[in-house]
Amino acid sequence: MTTTELSTREAVTLVADRLADPAQVAAIASRDDNRDPIYDSVMWGPMTLANGLPGVALLYGELARTDGAWRPTAHRHLAAAAGAMNSAPSRGLFSGPAALLAAAQTCAGPEGHYGALRRKLAAWVADDQLTRLGTFRDRAADGGRGVDWAAYDLVNGVSGTARLLLDSAADPAETGPDVESALTDSLHHLVRLTEPVLVDGHEVPGWWVPCELQLGERDRQMYPRGDFNLGLAHGIAGPLTVLASAYEAGHRVPGLVEAMERIADWLLGWTLRDPAGTYWPARVSWDDELAPERPRELFTRTAWCYGAPGVAAALCHAGTVLDRPLWRTAAVDALHAALRRDESLWAIEGATVCHGYAGLLRVVTRVAHTTGDPELLAGRPRLEDKVLQCADEEAPFGFRHLMRFPAAALSPVPHRAVNTAGMLEGAAGVALSLLPVDPGPLPWDRTLGLA
């Protein structure tokens, strides 16, 4: 059997078999040749959803829902992750105890396993969330202008952990006054974040990230007056989908609907167009936001993390919850354009979820399932095939993660292929994206803001 002949079921089984032993996964993924070419660090975070044990546990938790034979494997990965608890700091949903809680919630299944563990972790996440919210309030009280990503993003910020607390609040094994308090305060915080702020005489969206709060020197040089992030991973699309989930679950704090409207209206106002149709840029600068006319084009991806797919998923979710047909139509139209666009312009690499084919596949799958749109339903097999073409039976985990590196422009090989195991940047996420779409969203979808 060649790698291109793998069926969807065979690809999922290949990954599941290769990732089954947590010790072997750790030994392979932590090898020195699996280094991030930009940050020069090994891409193994044992306590992360992105490329660690909690992300792998998500896969087995989902597989065990339909095949109980996978439950012991899910337990092994969850236990191994718990044993690595002290190896990673808390950085929102994707790292530390929150990542373990997300995995435990998925592995709990309909039977409600791991109740004691989940309750302990939910209390920890709630306490940590309240502490972080207090830090943001203190900075604002001290006259600090603008926010950083941690104040709102889905991967490392308040939105991701707020989404986790929504599930904790609904589960008798996890909920309690601390969880309810942290969730309510998080929603109030996200609502306030959407209110306009006055900066140098200009009224701008409250999620403005000033230069001094940019993550690195490269971003500070690119955005000397700060920027506004549109992406689902690190931008304002993340809070939009989380607020939609809160509304849907009945957690409707004052101003929640108005906050969703402010975000959606701003995103729609940043709809750009190329020959294929509409799209959204990844980030916009201060000057772009204040310019009398929108620029003709800005950098984007056709990915889960940035670009039309992630923004479309958030708009579709919010539009469905609030019954706003215009938002849903804008989302579907942008995904139609994405599928029409020349693939060389997608700016995505390889099979994995974050900025690869698996993430695009999962977004199209979710929006197609929500809307029943025939063009998106018809586009799924093509994207599935793109994922399957990346399968490599010689790779330790069945799929490799492709990364660009600083010298790529001068190299005949534009990527470095690394062996990563987790959900966002690893083989487990690829297998998760290939799971059957019915009867609806799976528990792991919420970690991507898709449910």
C-alpha positions in Angstrom: 0.0 0.0 0.0 1.4 3.4 -0.9 0.8 6.4 1.2 -1.6 7.9 -1.4 -3.8 4.9 -1.2 -4.7 5.3 2.5 -8.4 5.6 3.1 -9.7 8.0 5.8 -10.3 5.1 8.2 -6.8 3.7 7.5 -5.1 7.0 8.1 -6.9 7.5 11.4 -5.9 3.9 12.4 -2.3 4.5 11.3 -2.0 7.6 13.6 -3.8 6.0 16.5 -1.6 2.9 16.4 1.6 5.0 16.1 0.7 7.3 19.0 -0.6 4.6 21.4 2.5 4.5 23.7 3.0 7.8 25.6 6.6 6.9 26.5 7.5 6.2 22.8 5.7 9.3 21.7 7.7 11.4 24.2 11.0 9.8 23.1 10.4 10.5 19.5 8.9 14.0 19.7 11.5 15.2 22.1 14.4 14.3 19.9 16.8 17.2 19.0 16.0 16.9 15.3 12.4 18.0 16.0 13.4 21.6 16.5 11.4 24.7 15.7 13.5 26.4 13.0 12.5 29.9 14.1 12.8 29.7 17.9 15.4 26.9 17.9 13.6 24.9 20.5 12.4 21.3 20.5 8.7 21.1 19.5 7.7 18.9 22.4 5.5 20.4 25.1 4.3 17.3 27.1 1.6 19.4 28.9 0.2 21.1 25.8 -2.7 20.6 23.4 -0.6 21.9 20.5 2.1 19.2 20.5 1.9 17.2 23.8 0.2 14.5 25.7 -3.2 16.3 26.3 -3.5 16.9 22.6 -2.9 13.2 21.9 -5.4 12.2 24.7 -8.1 14.2 22.8 -7.8 11.7 19.9 -8.2 8.6 22.0 -11.0 10.3 24.0 -12.9 10.8 20.7 -12.1 7.3 19.4 -13.3 5.7 22.7 -16.8 7.3 22.2 -17.5 4.8 19.5 -15.0 2.1 20.3 -14.4 1.3 23.9 -11.2 -0.6 23.1 -9.4 2.8 22.9 -10.4 3.8 26.4 -7.3 2.3 28.1 -5.1 4.1 25.6 -6.9 7.4 26.4 -6.3 6.7 30.1 -2.6 6.1 29.6 -2.1 9.4 27.8 -4.2 11.2 30.4 -2.2 9.7 33.2 1.1 10.5 31.5 0.0 14.1 31.0 -1.0 14.3 34.7 2.4 13.1 35.6 4.0 15.9 33.6 1.9 18.5 35.3 4.8 20.5 36.6 6.6 20.6 33.2 4.7 23.5 31.7 3.3 26.8 33.0 -0.3 27.8 32.5 -0.7 29.9 29.4 -4.4 29.6 28.8 -6.3 26.7 27.3 -3.4 25.1 25.4 -0.9 24.7 28.2 -0.7 23.4 31.7 -3.7 22.4 33.9 -6.3 23.9 31.4 -4.9 21.6 28.7 -5.2 18.6 31.0 -8.8 19.6 31.9 -9.8 19.9 28.2 -8.4 16.4 27.6 -10.1 15.0 30.7 -13.4 16.5 29.7 -13.1 14.8 26.3 -11.9 11.5 27.8 -14.7 11.5 30.4 -17.2 10.5 27.7 -20.9 10.0 28.3 -20.1 7.9 31.4 -18.5 10.9 33.2 -15.1 9.4 34.0 -12.4 11.3 35.9 -14.9 13.3 38.0 -12.5 14.0 40.9 -9.7 15.0 38.6 -11.9 17.2 36.6 -13.3 18.9 39.6 -9.8 19.6 41.0 -8.6 21.0 37.6 -11.7 23.1 37.1 -11.2 24.8 40.5 -7.6 25.4 39.6 -8.4 26.9 36.2 -11.1 29.1 37.8 -8.7 30.4 40.4 -6.0 31.1 37.8 -8.6 32.8 35.5 -9.7 35.1 38.3 -6.1 36.0 39.1 -5.4 36.8 35.4 -8.5 38.9 35.2 -7.4 40.8 38.2 -4.0 41.5 36.5 -5.8 43.0 33.5 -8.0 45.2 35.7 -5.0 46.4 37.7 -3.2 47.4 34.5 -6.2 49.3 33.2 -6.6 51.1 36.6 -2.9 52.1 36.4 -3.6 53.8 33.1 -2.2 51.1 30.8 -3.4 51.5 27.3 -4.3 48.6 25.1 -4.2 44.9 25.7 -2.0 42.0 24.8 -3.1 38.7 23.3 -3.4 37.0 26.7 -6.3 39.4 27.5 -8.5 37.8 24.9 -7.1 35.2 22.6 -8.3 31.6 22.2 -5.0 29.7 22.4 -3.2 31.5 25.3 -5.8 34.0 26.6 -9.0 34.5 28.4 -11.3 33.3 25.6 -10.0 29.8 25.5 -10.2 29.2 29.3 -13.6 30.9 29.3 -14.8 28.3 26.8 -13.4 25.6 29.0 -15.2 27.0 32.0 -18.5 27.0 30.1 -18.3 23.2 30.0 -17.2 23.0 33.6 -20.2 25.2 34.7 -22.6 22.7 32.9 -21.1 19.6 34.5 -22.2 18.7 38.1 -18.8 17.0 38.6 -16.9 20.3 37.9 -19.1 23.2 38.7 -19.1 25.3 41.9 -19.2 28.9 43.0 -15.5 29.4 41.9 -16.2 28.2 38.4 -19.4 30.2 38.1 -17.6 33.3 39.3 -14.7 32.9 37.0 -16.9 32.3 34.0 -19.1 35.3 34.7 -16.1 37.6 35.3 -14.6 36.3 32.1 -17.7 37.2 30.0 -17.9 40.6 31.6 -14.2 41.1 30.7 -14.7 40.1 27.1 -17.7 42.4 26.8 -15.7 45.3 28.1 -12.9 44.5 25.8 -15.1 45.1 22.7 -16.0 48.7 23.8 -14.1 51.4 21.9 -11.2 53.2 23.5 -9.8 56.7 22.9 -6.2 56.6 21.9 -4.4 59.8 20.8 -7.7 61.4 19.9 -8.9 58.4 17.9 -11.6 56.0 18.8 -10.5 52.4 18.1 -11.6 48.9 19.0 -10.8 47.9 22.6 -8.7 44.9 21.4 -6.0 47.2 20.1 -2.5 45.7 20.9 0.0 48.6 21.3 3.6 48.3 20.1 5.0 47.7 23.6 2.7 44.7 24.1 3.6 42.9 20.9 5.1 39.5 21.3 8.5 40.1 19.7 10.8 42.5 18.1 9.7 41.6 14.6 6.1 42.4 15.5 7.1 45.7 17.1 8.9 46.7 13.9 6.0 45.7 11.7 3.4 47.5 13.9 5.1 50.5 15.5 1.6 51.9 16.4 0.2 48.5 17.3 -2.3 46.3 15.5 -5.7 44.7 15.4 -5.8 40.9 15.1 -8.6 39.2 13.2 -7.7 35.6 13.5 -9.5 32.8 15.3 -6.4 31.6 17.1 -5.0 35.0 18.4 -7.5 37.6 17.3 -11.0 38.9 17.9 -12.7 36.1 16.1 -11.9 33.9 19.1 -14.0 36.1 21.6 -16.8 36.2 19.1 -17.3 32.5 18.9 -16.8 32.1 22.7 -19.4 34.7 23.4 -21.7 32.9 21.0 -21.2 29.7 22.9 -22.0 31.5 26.2 -25.2 32.9 24.7 -26.2 29.5 23.5 -25.6 28.0 26.9 -27.7 30.6 28.6 -24.9 32.7 30.2 -26.1 36.0 29.0 -24.3 38.8 30.9 -25.4 42.4 30.2 -24.0 43.7 26.9 -23.1 40.3 25.5 -25.2 40.6 22.3 -24.0 44.2 21.7 -20.4 42.9 22.1 -21.0 40.2 19.5 -22.5 42.8 17.2 -19.5 45.1 17.6 -17.1 42.4 16.7 -19.1 41.0 13.8 -19.7 44.5 12.3 -15.9 45.3 12.6 -15.0 42.0 11.0 -17.5 42.5 8.2 -16.1 46.0 7.7 -12.7 44.4 7.0 -14.0 42.2 4.2 -11.5 42.4 1.4 -11.8 41.0 -2.1 -9.5 39.4 -4.7 -10.4 37.7 -8.0 -11.7 34.6 -6.2 -14.0 36.5 -3.9 -14.0 37.8 -0.3 -11.5 37.1 2.5 -10.2 38.7 5.7 -6.6 39.7 6.4 -4.7 38.2 9.3 -3.9 41.4 11.1 -4.3 45.1 10.4 -2.0 48.0 11.5 -3.0 51.1 13.3 -2.6 53.1 10.1 -4.7 50.6 8.1 -7.5 50.9 10.7 -7.6 54.7 10.6 -7.1 55.1 6.8 -10.1 56.7 5.0 -10.1 53.7 2.6 -9.3 50.1 3.1 -6.1 48.8 1.5 -6.6 46.7 -1.7 -4.9 43.7 -0.2 -3.2 42.5 3.0 -1.5 39.3 4.0 -3.8 36.4 4.9 -3.9 32.6 5.1 -6.6 30.2 4.2 -6.3 28.5 7.5 -7.9 27.8 10.9 -5.6 30.2 12.7 -5.7 33.2 10.3 -7.8 34.2 7.3 -11.2 33.5 5.9 -11.8 30.0 7.4 -11.4 30.9 11.1 -13.2 34.2 10.8 -16.0 32.5 8.8 -16.4 29.8 11.4 -16.8 32.5 14.1 -19.3 34.5 12.1 -21.3 31.4 11.2 -21.5 30.3 14.8 -22.5 33.7 16.0 -24.9 34.2 13.1 -26.6 30.9 13.8 -26.9 31.6 17.6 -28.3 35.1 17.1 -30.2 34.3 13.9 -28.2 36.8 11.8 -28.5 35.6 8.2 -26.1 38.3 6.9 -23.3 36.9 9.1 -23.9 33.4 8.0 -24.0 34.4 4.3 -20.7 36.3 4.6 -19.1 33.3 6.2 -20.3 30.9 3.5 -19.4 33.2 0.7 -15.9 33.6 2.0 -15.5 29.8 2.2 -16.8 29.5 -1.3 -14.1 32.0 -2.4 -11.5 30.1 -0.4 -12.3 26.9 -2.3 -12.2 28.7 -5.6 -8.9 30.4 -4.9 -5.7 29.0 -6.4 -4.2 26.7 -3.8 -0.8 28.3 -4.3 -2.4 31.4 -2.6 -3.7 29.6 0.5 -0.4 30.1 2.4 -0.8 26.9 4.3 1.6 24.1 4.7 1.2 20.4 5.2 -1.5 18.4 6.9 -1.7 19.7 10.5 -4.5 21.8 12.0 -3.1 25.2 12.9 -2.1 26.4 9.4 -2.5 23.2 7.4 -5.1 21.3 5.5 -6.6 19.6 8.5 -7.7 22.9 10.0 -9.2 24.1 6.8 -11.0 20.7 6.5 -12.4 20.9 10.0 -13.7 24.5 9.5 -15.4 23.6 6.2 -16.8 20.4 7.8 -18.3 22.4 10.7 -19.8 25.2 8.6 -21.1 22.8 6.0 -22.8 20.7 8.8 -24.3 23.9 10.3 -25.6 25.4 7.1 -26.1 22.4 4.8 -24.5 24.4 2.0 -24.1 22.0 -1.0 -20.9 23.7 -2.3 -19.1 23.3 1.1 -20.4 19.7 1.4 -19.0 19.0 -2.1 -15.7 20.6 -1.2 -15.0 18.3 1.8 -13.7 15.3 -0.2 -11.2 17.5 -2.0 -9.8 18.8 1.3 -9.9 15.3 2.8 -7.8 14.1 -0.1 -5.3 16.9 0.4 -4.8 15.7 4.0 -4.5 12.1 3.0 -1.9 12.9 0.4 0.3 14.1 3.2 0.3 10.7 4.9 3.7 9.1 5.2 3.9 5.6 6.5 7.6 6.1 7.1 7.0 9.0 9.5 6.9 7.9 13.1 3.4 9.3 13.7 2.0 8.9 10.1 2.0 12.6 9.4 4.7 15.2 9.8 4.4 18.9 10.6 5.9 21.3 8.0 7.5 24.5 9.2 9.1 27.3 7.2 12.6 28.3 8.4 14.5 31.6 8.2 16.7 30.5 5.2 13.8 29.0 3.3 13.9 31.7 0.6 17.4 30.6 -0.3 16.8 26.9 -0.1 15.4 24.5 -2.6 13.5 22.9 0.3 11.0 25.5 1.7 10.1 23.5 4.8 11.5 21.6 7.7 9.4 18.4 8.4 9.3 17.7 12.1 7.6 14.8 14.0 5.0 16.3 16.4 2.3 14.4 18.1 -0.3 16.8 19.5 -3.6 18.3 18.3 -2.8 21.7 16.9 0.6 21.0 15.3 0.7 17.2 15.3 -0.5 14.0 13.9 -3.3 13.6 16.5 -5.0 16.7 15.2 -4.8 15.4 11.6 -6.6 12.2 12.7 -9.2 14.1 14.6 -10.0 16.2 11.6 -10.7 13.0 9.6 -13.2 11.6 12.1 -16.9 11.3 10.9 -18.8 14.5 10.9 -22.2 13.2 12.2 -24.0 13.6 14.5 -22.5 17.1 15.0 -19.6 18.8 16.7 -17.4 16.6 18.8 -16.0 17.7 22.2 -12.6 18.5 20.7 -14.1 21.0 18.3 -14.5 23.5 21.2 -10.8 23.7 21.7 -10.7 25.2 18.2 -13.6 27.6 18.8 -15.8 25.5 16.4 -18.4 24.6 19.0 
